[in-house]
């Protein structure tokens, strides 16, 4: 496929700052469906292509999956990534203010999936996750009470930022990669991160499986846009706070 020269301010700069290895899950998410326009690009050497070409192709694919065919014809190259994120949030019933940033909406999507996964956890798994929340500074947390994580954070006066945001993104993105690609992400050997990934991987995967059943009714493109948005959210938090994982 010829590279598509397409710049999306919320996506292109971020992806160009990532390694090919970090982008690999995105490549696989968009090539796992027969409706993508990447087609046989992997056989044509997309992995050895110049980095910017790979990024431009990914931006094109994610934006195209985010729009319906009519919008794609009219606007060429699909819809802006900001619209893709809002659409995913809407499908998952994530409330987002009109002036919310792309990053804020991405984090809302991650928290929604984490909320759904907590419903699938055993008391022991919830207890282990509560311990991780306390280590991250969220006191008096009770995940069995049914309150959304966003509410728990607000009540505790904790913002979803720093290593806590990175851990949340890693939990969801890693579980989705395991579910769809059959393997987790390369996240290093930070003890806290590895511990929480071990607790949450199964329940997050079950939650995502349930989400698939719901979004299949809305359209197959969500099987691409949801994992892509979650992985992009992870990459964004990794760029900002990943170094804290090694502190």
MIGUTI-774508 format. One line per 5 residues: their letters; for each residue x, y, z of N, C-alpha, C. Coordinates in nm, 2 decimals. Layout:
a = X:Y:Z:X:Y:Z:X:Y:Z ~ ...
This chain:
xxxxx = 0.08:-0.12:0.00:0.00:0.00:0.00:0.09:0.12:0.00 ~ 0.05:0.22:-0.08:0.13:0.35:-0.08:0.10:0.42:0.05 ~ 0.20:0.48:0.10:0.19:0.56:0.23:0.09:0.67:0.21 ~ 0.01:0.70:0.31:-0.08:0.81:0.31:-0.03:0.93:0.39 ~ -0.01:1.04:0.32:0.04:1.15:0.39:-0.07:1.22:0.47
xxxxx = -0.07:1.19:0.60:-0.19:1.24:0.68:-0.13:1.27:0.82 ~ -0.16:1.40:0.86:-0.11:1.44:0.99:-0.23:1.46:1.08 ~ -0.24:1.39:1.19:-0.34:1.42:1.29:-0.27:1.46:1.42 ~ -0.31:1.59:1.46:-0.24:1.64:1.58:-0.25:1.56:1.70 ~ -0.35:1.48:1.72:-0.37:1.40:1.84:-0.31:1.27:1.83
xxxxx = -0.26:1.23:1.71:-0.21:1.09:1.69:-0.07:1.09:1.63 ~ -0.05:1.16:1.52:0.07:1.15:1.44:0.20:1.18:1.53 ~ 0.21:1.29:1.60:0.33:1.32:1.68:0.36:1.21:1.78 ~ 0.25:1.16:1.84:0.27:1.06:1.94:0.33:0.93:1.88 ~ 0.27:0.88:1.77:0.31:0.76:1.71:0.45:0.77:1.65
xxxxx = 0.49:0.89:1.60:0.62:0.91:1.55:0.73:0.91:1.66 ~ 0.69:0.93:1.78:0.78:0.92:1.89:0.79:0.78:1.95 ~ 0.72:0.68:1.89:0.72:0.55:1.94:0.81:0.46:1.86 ~ 0.86:0.35:1.91:0.94:0.25:1.84:0.85:0.16:1.76 ~ 0.91:0.10:1.66:0.83:0.00:1.58:0.77:-0.11:1.66
xxxxx = 0.85:-0.15:1.76:0.80:-0.25:1.85:0.67:-0.21:1.93 ~ 0.67:-0.08:1.97:0.56:-0.03:2.04:0.44:-0.02:1.95 ~ 0.46:0.01:1.82:0.35:0.02:1.73:0.30:-0.11:1.68 ~ 0.37:-0.22:1.70:0.34:-0.35:1.65:0.19:-0.39:1.68 ~ 0.15:-0.38:1.81:0.01:-0.41:1.83:-0.09:-0.34:1.75
xxxxx = -0.07:-0.21:1.72:-0.16:-0.14:1.64:-0.16:-0.19:1.50 ~ -0.05:-0.23:1.44:-0.04:-0.29:1.31:-0.13:-0.42:1.31 ~ -0.11:-0.50:1.41:-0.19:-0.63:1.42:-0.34:-0.61:1.44 ~ -0.37:-0.50:1.52:-0.51:-0.48:1.54:-0.58:-0.44:1.40 ~ -0.52:-0.36:1.32:-0.58:-0.32:1.20:-0.57:-0.42:1.09
xxxxx = -0.48:-0.51:1.10:-0.46:-0.62:0.99:-0.54:-0.74:1.02 ~ -0.59:-0.75:1.14:-0.67:-0.87:1.18:-0.81:-0.88:1.12 ~ -0.85:-0.77:1.07:-0.99:-0.77:1.01:-0.98:-0.76:0.85 ~ -1.07:-0.83:0.79:-1.07:-0.83:0.64:-1.11:-0.70:0.58 ~ -1.16:-0.61:0.66:-1.21:-0.49:0.60:-1.11:-0.37:0.60
xxxxx = -0.98:-0.40:0.65:-0.88:-0.30:0.65:-0.83:-0.28:0.51 ~ -0.76:-0.16:0.49:-0.70:-0.13:0.36:-0.55:-0.15:0.36 ~ -0.50:-0.19:0.48:-0.36:-0.23:0.49:-0.34:-0.35:0.39 ~ -0.44:-0.44:0.39:-0.43:-0.55:0.30:-0.31:-0.64:0.33 ~ -0.23:-0.66:0.23:-0.11:-0.75:0.24:0.01:-0.67:0.27
xxxxx = 0.00:-0.55:0.33:0.11:-0.47:0.36:0.22:-0.54:0.44 ~ 0.18:-0.62:0.53:0.28:-0.69:0.61:0.37:-0.78:0.52 ~ 0.31:-0.84:0.42:0.39:-0.92:0.33:0.48:-0.84:0.24 ~ 0.45:-0.71:0.22:0.52:-0.62:0.13:0.63:-0.55:0.21 ~ 0.66:-0.58:0.33:0.77:-0.53:0.40:0.74:-0.40:0.48
xxxxx = 0.61:-0.39:0.54:0.58:-0.27:0.61:0.67:-0.26:0.73 ~ 0.72:-0.37:0.78:0.81:-0.36:0.90:0.94:-0.30:0.88 ~ 0.99:-0.30:0.75:1.12:-0.25:0.72:1.10:-0.11:0.64 ~ 0.98:-0.07:0.63:0.95:0.06:0.57:1.00:0.18:0.66 ~ 1.02:0.29:0.60:1.06:0.41:0.68:0.96:0.43:0.79
xxxxx = 1.00:0.47:0.91:0.92:0.48:1.02:0.80:0.57:1.00 ~ 0.82:0.68:0.93:0.71:0.78:0.91:0.60:0.72:0.82 ~ 0.64:0.63:0.73:0.54:0.57:0.64:0.45:0.47:0.72 ~ 0.52:0.40:0.81:0.44:0.31:0.90:0.34:0.39:0.98 ~ 0.39:0.50:1.04:0.30:0.59:1.12:0.18:0.64:1.04
xxxxx = 0.22:0.70:0.92:0.11:0.75:0.84:0.01:0.65:0.80 ~ 0.05:0.53:0.77:-0.04:0.42:0.74:-0.13:0.39:0.86 ~ -0.07:0.38:0.98:-0.15:0.36:1.10:-0.25:0.47:1.12 ~ -0.21:0.59:1.11:-0.30:0.70:1.13:-0.42:0.69:1.03 ~ -0.39:0.66:0.91:-0.49:0.65:0.81:-0.59:0.54:0.84
xxxxx = -0.54:0.42:0.89:-0.62:0.31:0.92:-0.71:0.34:1.04 ~ -0.66:0.39:1.14:-0.73:0.42:1.26:-0.84:0.52:1.24 ~ -0.81:0.62:1.16:-0.91:0.72:1.13:-1.02:0.67:1.04 ~ -0.98:0.58:0.95:-1.07:0.52:0.85:-1.17:0.43:0.92 ~ -1.12:0.35:1.01:-1.21:0.26:1.09:-1.30:0.34:1.18
xxxxx = -1.26:0.46:1.21:-1.34:0.54:1.30:-1.46:0.61:1.24 ~ -1.46:0.61:1.11:-1.57:0.67:1.04:-1.65:0.57:0.95 ~ -1.78:0.61:0.92:-1.85:0.52:0.83:-1.81:0.55:0.69 ~ -1.85:0.47:0.60:-1.81:0.48:0.46:-1.84:0.61:0.40 ~ -1.96:0.66:0.43:-2.01:0.79:0.37:-1.91:0.90:0.41
xxxxx = -1.89:0.91:0.54:-1.80:1.01:0.60:-1.66:1.00:0.54 ~ -1.61:0.87:0.52:-1.48:0.85:0.46:-1.47:0.91:0.32 ~ -1.58:0.89:0.24:-1.58:0.93:0.10:-1.58:1.08:0.10 ~ -1.66:1.14:0.19:-1.67:1.29:0.19:-1.55:1.36:0.24 ~ -1.49:1.30:0.34:-1.38:1.36:0.41:-1.24:1.30:0.39
xxxxx = -1.24:1.19:0.31:-1.11:1.13:0.28:-1.02:1.11:0.39 ~ -0.97:0.99:0.42:-0.88:0.96:0.53:-0.95:0.94:0.66 ~ -1.09:0.93:0.65:-1.16:0.90:0.77:-1.18:1.02:0.86 ~ -1.22:1.00:0.99:-1.25:1.11:1.08:-1.13:1.14:1.16 ~ -1.11:1.26:1.22:-1.00:1.29:1.31:-1.00:1.19:1.43
xxxxx = -0.88:1.17:1.48:-0.87:1.07:1.59:-0.95:1.12:1.71 ~ -0.96:1.25:1.73:-1.04:1.30:1.84:-1.19:1.25:1.83 ~ -1.24:1.24:1.71:-1.37:1.19:1.69:-1.38:1.04:1.71 ~ -1.27:0.97:1.67:-1.26:0.82:1.70:-1.28:0.80:1.85 ~ -1.20:0.87:1.92:-1.20:0.85:2.07:-1.34:0.88:2.13
xxxxx = -1.40:0.99:2.09:-1.53:1.02:2.14:-1.63:0.92:2.10 ~ -1.62:0.86:1.98:-1.71:0.76:1.93:-1.70:0.63:2.02 ~ -1.57:0.59:2.05:-1.55:0.48:2.13:-1.61:0.50:2.27 ~ -1.58:0.62:2.32:-1.63:0.66:2.46:-1.79:0.65:2.46 ~ -1.85:0.70:2.35:-2.00:0.69:2.34:-2.05:0.55:2.34
xxxxx = -1.98:0.46:2.27:-2.03:0.32:2.26:-2.01:0.25:2.39 ~ -1.91:0.29:2.47:-1.89:0.23:2.60:-1.96:0.30:2.71 ~ -2.04:0.40:2.67:-2.12:0.48:2.77:-2.03:0.56:2.87 ~ -1.92:0.61:2.82:-1.83:0.69:2.90:-1.87:0.84:2.88 ~ -1.90:0.91:2.99:-1.94:1.05:2.98:-1.82:1.13:2.97
xxxxx = -1.82:1.23:2.87:-1.71:1.32:2.85:-1.76:1.46:2.82 ~ -1.70:1.55:2.89:-1.74:1.69:2.87:-1.71:1.74:2.73 ~ -1.78:1.83:2.68:-1.76:1.88:2.54:-1.62:1.93:2.52 ~ -1.56:1.99:2.63:-1.43:2.05:2.62:-1.32:1.95:2.67 ~ -1.35:1.83:2.69:-1.25:1.73:2.74:-1.15:1.71:2.63
xxxxx = -1.02:1.69:2.68:-0.92:1.66:2.59:-0.92:1.52:2.54 ~ -0.85:1.49:2.43:-0.84:1.35:2.39:-0.78:1.26:2.50 ~ -0.68:1.31:2.57:-0.62:1.23:2.67:-0.72:1.20:2.78 ~ -0.80:1.30:2.82:-0.90:1.28:2.93:-1.00:1.17:2.89 ~ -1.04:1.18:2.76:-1.14:1.08:2.71:-1.08:0.94:2.70
xxxxx = -0.96:0.93:2.66:-0.89:0.80:2.66:-0.88:0.74:2.80 ~ -0.85:0.82:2.89:-0.84:0.77:3.03:-0.98:0.73:3.08 ~ -1.08:0.80:3.04:-1.22:0.76:3.07:-1.26:0.62:3.02 ~ -1.21:0.60:2.90:-1.23:0.47:2.83:-1.16:0.36:2.91 ~ -1.04:0.38:2.95:-0.96:0.28:3.03:-1.03:0.25:3.16
xxxxx = -1.08:0.36:3.23:-1.14:0.34:3.36:-1.27:0.26:3.34 ~ -1.34:0.29:3.23:-1.47:0.21:3.21:-1.44:0.07:3.20 ~ -1.34:0.03:3.12:-1.31:-0.11:3.10:-1.26:-0.17:3.23 ~ -1.18:-0.09:3.31:-1.14:-0.14:3.44:-1.26:-0.16:3.53 ~ -1.35:-0.07:3.53:-1.47:-0.09:3.61:-1.55:-0.22:3.58
xxxxx = -1.56:-0.24:3.45:-1.63:-0.36:3.40:-1.55:-0.49:3.45 ~ -1.42:-0.48:3.45:-1.34:-0.60:3.49:-1.35:-0.62:3.64 ~ -1.37:-0.52:3.72:-1.38:-0.54:3.86:-1.50:-0.62:3.90 ~ -1.61:-0.60:3.82:-1.73:-0.68:3.84:-1.71:-0.83:3.81 ~ -1.60:-0.86:3.74:-1.57:-1.00:3.71:-1.47:-1.06:3.81
xxxxx = -1.42:-0.98:3.90:-1.31:-1.03:3.99:-1.37:-1.10:4.11 ~ -1.29:-1.20:4.16:-1.32:-1.26:4.28:-1.29:-1.17:4.40 ~ -1.34:-1.20:4.52:-1.31:-1.11:4.63:-1.16:-1.10:4.65 ~ -1.09:-1.21:4.63:-0.94:-1.21:4.65:-0.88:-1.12:4.55 ~ -0.92:-1.13:4.42:-0.86:-1.04:4.32:-0.89:-0.89:4.35
xxxxx = -1.01:-0.86:4.39:-1.05:-0.72:4.43:-0.96:-0.68:4.54 ~ -0.94:-0.77:4.64:-0.85:-0.73:4.75:-0.71:-0.70:4.71 ~ -0.66:-0.78:4.62:-0.52:-0.75:4.57:-0.51:-0.62:4.50 ~ -0.62:-0.59:4.42:-0.62:-0.47:4.34:-0.64:-0.35:4.44 ~ -0.72:-0.37:4.54:-0.73:-0.26:4.64:-0.59:-0.23:4.71
xxxxx = -0.52:-0.33:4.73:-0.38:-0.31:4.79:-0.30:-0.23:4.70 ~ -0.31:-0.25:4.57:-0.23:-0.18:4.47:-0.28:-0.03:4.47 ~ -0.41:-0.01:4.48:-0.46:0.13:4.49:-0.40:0.20:4.61 ~ -0.40:0.13:4.72:-0.35:0.19:4.84:-0.20:0.23:4.83 ~ -0.13:0.14:4.77:0.02:0.17:4.74:0.03:0.29:4.65
xxxxx = -0.07:0.31:4.57:-0.06:0.43:4.48:-0.12:0.55:4.54 ~ -0.16:0.54:4.67:-0.21:0.66:4.74:-0.35:0.68:4.75 ~ -0.43:0.58:4.70:-0.58:0.59:4.71:-0.62:0.52:4.84 ~ -0.66:0.59:4.94:-0.69:0.54:5.08:-0.84:0.50:5.09 ~ -0.87:0.41:5.18:-1.00:0.37:5.21:-1.08:0.33:5.09
xxxxx = -1.01:0.26:5.00:-1.08:0.21:4.88:-1.15:0.08:4.90 ~ -1.27:0.07:4.85:-1.36:-0.05:4.86:-1.42:-0.08:4.72 ~ -1.35:-0.16:4.65:-1.39:-0.19:4.51:-1.52:-0.28:4.51 ~ -1.55:-0.34:4.62:-1.67:-0.42:4.62:-1.80:-0.35:4.64 ~ -1.79:-0.22:4.67:-1.90:-0.13:4.69:-1.98:-0.10:4.57
xxxxx = -1.91:-0.12:4.45:-1.98:-0.09:4.32:-1.96:0.05:4.27 ~ -1.89:0.14:4.34:-1.87:0.27:4.29:-1.77:0.27:4.17 ~ -1.79:0.35:4.07:-1.69:0.36:3.96:-1.56:0.41:4.02 ~ -1.45:0.36:3.95:-1.32:0.40:3.99:-1.30:0.55:3.99 ~ -1.36:0.62:3.89:-1.35:0.76:3.88:-1.41:0.83:4.00
xxxxx = -1.52:0.78:4.06:-1.58:0.83:4.18:-1.49:0.80:4.30 ~ -1.43:0.69:4.31:-1.34:0.65:4.42:-1.22:0.75:4.42 ~ -1.17:0.77:4.30:-1.05:0.87:4.29:-1.09:1.01:4.33 ~ -1.21:1.05:4.29:-1.25:1.19:4.32:-1.28:1.20:4.47 ~ -1.34:1.10:4.53:-1.36:1.10:4.68:-1.23:1.10:4.76
xxxxx = -1.13:1.04:4.70:-1.00:1.03:4.77:-0.91:1.15:4.73 ~ -0.96:1.24:4.64:-0.88:1.36:4.60:-0.76:1.32:4.52 ~ -0.77:1.21:4.45:-0.66:1.16:4.37:-0.69:1.18:4.22 ~ -0.59:1.24:4.15:-0.60:1.26:4.01:-0.54:1.14:3.93 ~ -0.60:1.10:3.82:-0.55:0.99:3.74:-0.43:1.05:3.66
xxxxx = -0.31:1.05:3.72:-0.20:1.10:3.65:-0.07:1.03:3.70 ~ 0.04:1.06:3.64:0.17:1.00:3.69:0.17:0.85:3.67 ~ 0.24:0.78:3.75:0.26:0.64:3.74:0.12:0.56:3.76 ~ 0.03:0.62:3.83:-0.10:0.56:3.85:-0.17:0.56:3.72 ~ -0.17:0.66:3.64:-0.23:0.67:3.51:-0.16:0.56:3.42
xxxxx = -0.03:0.56:3.42:0.05:0.47:3.34:0.01:0.32:3.37 ~ 0.00:0.29:3.50:-0.04:0.16:3.54:-0.18:0.12:3.49 ~ -0.27:0.21:3.51:-0.41:0.19:3.46:-0.41:0.16:3.31 ~ -0.33:0.24:3.23:-0.33:0.22:3.09:-0.26:0.08:3.06 ~ -0.16:0.05:3.13:-0.08:-0.08:3.11:-0.17:-0.20:3.14
xxxxx = -0.25:-0.19:3.24:-0.34:-0.30:3.28:-0.43:-0.33:3.17 ~ -0.50:-0.23:3.11:-0.60:-0.25:3.01:-0.54:-0.29:2.88 ~ -0.44:-0.22:2.83:-0.37:-0.25:2.71:-0.31:-0.38:2.70 ~ -0.25:-0.42:2.82:-0.18:-0.55:2.82:-0.29:-0.66:2.81 ~ -0.40:-0.65:2.89:-0.50:-0.75:2.88:-0.57:-0.77:2.75
xxxxx = -0.59:-0.65:2.68:-0.64:-0.66:2.54:-0.55:-0.72:2.45 ~ -0.42:-0.69:2.46:-0.32:-0.76:2.37:-0.32:-0.91:2.39 ~ -0.33:-0.95:2.52:-0.33:-1.10:2.55:-0.46:-1.16:2.49 ~ -0.57:-1.09:2.50:-0.69:-1.15:2.44:-0.69:-1.15:2.29 ~ -0.65:-1.05:2.22:-0.66:-1.04:2.08:-0.54:-1.10:2.01
xxxxx = -0.42:-1.07:2.06:-0.29:-1.11:2.00:-0.23:-1.24:2.05 ~ -0.28:-1.28:2.17:-0.23:-1.40:2.23:-0.10:-1.38:2.31 ~ -0.07:-1.25:2.34:0.05:-1.22:2.41:0.04:-1.08:2.48 ~ 0.11:-1.06:2.59:0.10:-0.93:2.65:0.20:-0.84:2.59 ~ 0.21:-0.72:2.65:0.31:-0.62:2.60:0.44:-0.63:2.67
xxxxx = 0.54:-0.57:2.61:0.68:-0.57:2.68:0.68:-0.45:2.77 ~ 0.67:-0.47:2.90:0.66:-0.36:2.99:0.77:-0.36:3.09 ~ 0.88:-0.43:3.07:0.99:-0.42:3.17:0.96:-0.51:3.29 ~ 1.03:-0.49:3.40:1.02:-0.58:3.51:0.99:-0.51:3.64 ~ 0.93:-0.39:3.63:0.89:-0.32:3.75:0.80:-0.40:3.84
xxxxx = 0.84:-0.42:3.96:0.77:-0.52:4.05:0.62:-0.48:4.07 ~ 0.59:-0.35:4.10:0.46:-0.30:4.12:0.37:-0.33:4.00 ~ 0.43:-0.30:3.88:0.35:-0.31:3.76:0.32:-0.46:3.73 ~ 0.42:-0.54:3.74:0.40:-0.68:3.72:0.30:-0.74:3.81 ~ 0.30:-0.70:3.93:0.21:-0.75:4.03:0.06:-0.72:4.00
xxxxx = 0.04:-0.60:3.96:-0.10:-0.56:3.93:-0.14:-0.61:3.79 ~ -0.05:-0.63:3.70:-0.09:-0.69:3.57:-0.13:-0.84:3.60 ~ -0.07:-0.91:3.69:-0.10:-1.04:3.72:-0.24:-1.06:3.78 ~ -0.28:-0.96:3.86:-0.41:-0.96:3.92:-0.52:-0.93:3.82 ~ -0.50:-0.84:3.73:-0.61:-0.79:3.65:-0.62:-0.85:3.51
xxxxx = -0.52:-0.92:3.46:-0.52:-0.96:3.32:-0.65:-1.05:3.29 ~ -0.68:-1.15:3.37:-0.79:-1.23:3.34:-0.93:-1.16:3.34 ~ -0.96:-1.09:3.45:-1.09:-1.02:3.46:-1.10:-0.91:3.35 ~ -0.99:-0.84:3.32:-1.00:-0.74:3.21:-1.03:-0.81:3.08 ~ -0.97:-0.92:3.05:-1.00:-0.99:2.93:-1.14:-1.04:2.92
xxxxx = -1.20:-1.08:3.04:-1.34:-1.13:3.04:-1.43:-1.01:3.01 ~ -1.40:-0.89:3.07:-1.48:-0.77:3.05:-1.48:-0.73:2.91 ~ -1.36:-0.73:2.84:-1.35:-0.69:2.70:-1.43:-0.79:2.62 ~ -1.43:-0.92:2.65:-1.50:-1.02:2.57:-1.65:-0.98:2.58 ~ -1.70:-0.94:2.70:-1.84:-0.89:2.71:-1.86:-0.77:2.63
xxxxx = -1.77:-0.68:2.62:-1.78:-0.56:2.55:-1.79:-0.59:2.40 ~ -1.71:-0.69:2.35:-1.72:-0.73:2.21:-1.86:-0.77:2.17 ~ -1.93:-0.84:2.26:-2.06:-0.89:2.23:-2.16:-0.77:2.21 ~ -2.14:-0.67:2.29:-2.22:-0.55:2.28:-2.19:-0.47:2.15 ~ -2.06:-0.45:2.13:-2.03:-0.36:2.02:-2.04:-0.43:1.88
xxxxx = -2.04:-0.56:1.88:-2.07:-0.63:1.75:-2.20:-0.59:1.69 ~ -2.30:-0.56:1.78:-2.43:-0.51:1.74:-2.42:-0.38:1.67 ~ -2.32:-0.30:1.71:-2.31:-0.16:1.66:-2.22:-0.16:1.53 ~ -2.14:-0.26:1.51:-2.05:-0.26:1.39:-1.92:-0.32:1.42 ~ -1.86:-0.40:1.33:-1.74:-0.46:1.35:-1.62:-0.37:1.36
xxxxx = -1.63:-0.25:1.32:-1.51:-0.16:1.33:-1.47:-0.13:1.47 ~ -1.56:-0.15:1.56:-1.53:-0.13:1.70:-1.43:-0.23:1.76 ~ -1.42:-0.35:1.69:-1.32:-0.44:1.73:-1.18:-0.40:1.69 ~ -1.17:-0.29:1.61:-1.05:-0.23:1.58:-1.03:-0.10:1.66 ~ -1.13:-0.02:1.66:-1.11:0.11:1.72:-1.09:0.11:1.88
xxxxx = -1.17:0.01:1.94:-1.15:0.00:2.09:-1.01:-0.04:2.13 ~ -0.96:-0.15:2.07:-0.82:-0.18:2.11:-0.72:-0.08:2.07 ~ -0.74:-0.02:1.95:-0.65:0.09:1.91:-0.65:0.20:2.00 ~ -0.76:0.25:2.04:-0.77:0.36:2.14:-0.71:0.33:2.27 ~ -0.73:0.21:2.32:-0.67:0.17:2.44:-0.51:0.16:2.43
xxxxx = -0.46:0.11:2.32:-0.32:0.10:2.30:-0.26:0.24:2.28 ~ -0.33:0.33:2.21:-0.28:0.46:2.19:-0.27:0.53:2.33 ~ -0.38:0.51:2.41:-0.38:0.57:2.54:-0.26:0.52:2.63 ~ -0.23:0.39:2.61:-0.12:0.34:2.68:0.01:0.40:2.64 ~ 0.03:0.42:2.51:0.15:0.48:2.45:0.16:0.63:2.50
xxxxx = 0.05:0.69:2.51:0.05:0.84:2.55:0.10:0.84:2.69 ~ 0.05:0.76:2.78:0.09:0.76:2.92:0.23:0.71:2.94 ~ 0.27:0.62:2.86:0.41:0.57:2.86:0.51:0.68:2.83 ~ 0.47:0.75:2.72:0.56:0.87:2.68:0.58:0.97:2.80 ~ 0.47:0.99:2.87:0.47:1.09:2.98:0.52:1.04:3.11
xxxxx = 0.49:0.92:3.14:0.52:0.87:3.28:0.59:0.74:3.29 ~ 0.62:0.68:3.18:0.68:0.54:3.18:0.81:0.54:3.25 ~ 0.88:0.65:3.25:1.01:0.65:3.32:0.99:0.64:3.47 ~ 0.87:0.68:3.52:0.85:0.66:3.67:0.84:0.52:3.71 ~ 0.81:0.43:3.61:0.80:0.29:3.64:0.94:0.23:3.68
xx = 1.04:0.30:3.64:1.18:0.25:3.67:1.24:0.32:3.79 ~ 1.16:0.41:3.85:1.21:0.49:3.96:1.22:0.41:4.09
